[in-house]
Amino acid sequence: MLFALAAVVALAVPKFLGERLGAPDALDSALTVIGRILIAIAIGWTVTTIIDALIKRRMARLDLEAEDNLAARKMATRLDVIRRIVVVIGAFITLAAALTIIPGVRQIGVSLFASAGIAGIALGLAARPVLSNLIAGLQIAFTQPIRLDDAVVVENEWGWIEEIGLFYVVIKIWDWRRLVVPLSYFIEKPFQNWTRKSASIIGVVTWTVDYRAPVKAMRAKLEEICASTPLWDKDVVNFQVVEAAGNSITVRALASARTSPRAWDLRCYIREEMICWLQAEFPEALPHVRAETSIRRSQDGETGAPMGVEEHDFTRDDSLNKNPGAK
């Protein structure tokens, strides 16, 4: 509105100055050009703003808070990237249209429209990182290797896709830090997407326990723990011994949840409840360190040092308690 109002004023002033005050033709021409530029800007800004508002209105109707929000996140990701690209293209076209109105720089505006020639190639090479991210944004919008609220692991950091911009992606790490990654990263490098096909996810919990741990009782306790919390979606629950080595065994619990945040809370809940239960009912199941020695007896019946171990005199040395500086 402001641009349109300024354009009307700029077009009306030259006529008024020419008819009433006899202003020079150069001033009339300059004000006329300014008025036309403002009109072009007003038209471009109005069209871009209307499209942006329509896309935002469509995004506001999506139910991203639903538990099964995969379809909504797909549409939101696509619309958000398209909206940002429309704004950039609208600004580019508006700038080019404004430049074509100015007689001295009209060729620059035409070149922007044509996007050809040696200058265009040089500009493209100089802006290669920007263009690569812009093209990656288009690929992400339609192929969607990532979507808003996807649970991902990038650079050994686990978090959720919080924002997909024109040139970068913001990942909200589980401890509320933010990891900013270029868009081209998700096209060129491998990463983990835990919610690619659905929002449901399986959480994994492991414990290192003693060989005397009651495996069958722990399996039953896991099912009891899962059944006692609404975090579990009643789909997957499993308990297995995954490793046995040295003085301990490693057991693993699997439990599914509807969303990645709920899966994280479910994992923590299972871990805490199982540890408390073992401490109260089976303390012997907690990790222990075992050592075995063999006692050697001499011919006269006296007990000697353990076999295979050198004998040492562990008597106290009073010299260690003296002043280190004393001679």
C-alpha positions, 0 to 999 in steps of 0.5 A: 500500500505504501509503495502504491501510494508513493507511486501515485504521488510520484506520477501526479507531482510531475504533471502538477509541477509542469502545468502550474510551476513550469518545472524542468523536463528533467525533473518531470522525467526523473519523477515519472521514472521513480513513480513507475519503479514504485508501481513495479515494486508495489505490484511485485510486493503485493503478488508475493505477499498474497501468495505467501499469505495463502501458503501460510494459511494452508499450513495453519490448517495442518494438524502437526500436533496429532500423534500420527502426523506423518502426512501433515509433516510431509505437506508442511515441509513442501509448502514451507520450502515452496513459500520461501522459494516464491519469496526469493523469486518474487523479489528477484523478478521485482528487482529486474522489473524495476531495473528495466524501467530506468533508462541507464540500467535497463540492460542490467534488468534485461540481463537478469531476466535473460540470465545468459552470457559470460557474466551470468556464468561467472555469477553462477560460479561465484554463487555456486554454494548458494545455488547448490543449497537452493537446488537442494531445497527444491529436491528436499521439498519434493523428494523429502529425505527429511521433514519437519519434526523428523528424528535424525542423527547428524554428525553424531547428534540426535535431535528433531528437524525444527526448521528448513530454510532456503539455505540451511536446516536447523536441528533441535538437539535433545538438550535444546542446542541447535545444530545448523546444517547446510541444505546440501548436506542432506543431499550429498552425505549420509545421515540417519532418519528415524521417522522416515516412514512413520512417526512410530519408533522403537526405543532401545535400553541396555543394562550390564548385569551379573551372570546371576541376573534373573533373565526370565523375571526381568523379561516379565518385569519389562512387560509389566513396566511397559503396561503401566505407562501410556508412553508405550503404544502396545506394539513392540516389547522384547527382552534379550541377552545380547552379549556374555563376556568377562564378568557380566552379561549385557541385556537389551530391552526394546519398546515402541512409542508413537513419537520420538519424544515419547520413545525417549521418555519411555526409554528413561522410564524403563531404565529407571524402573528396572534398576530400582526393581533389581536393587530391591529384589535382586541385588546380586544381579548388579555387576560384580568383580570376581577374583580367584586365587590359589594358595600354595603350601610348603613341605612343612605345612606353612602357607606360602604366597599365592601360586604364580604371584611374587611375594612382596613385603607390604610392611609399612615404610616409616621413611615415607612419612618423613619430610620429603626434603629431609636428608 
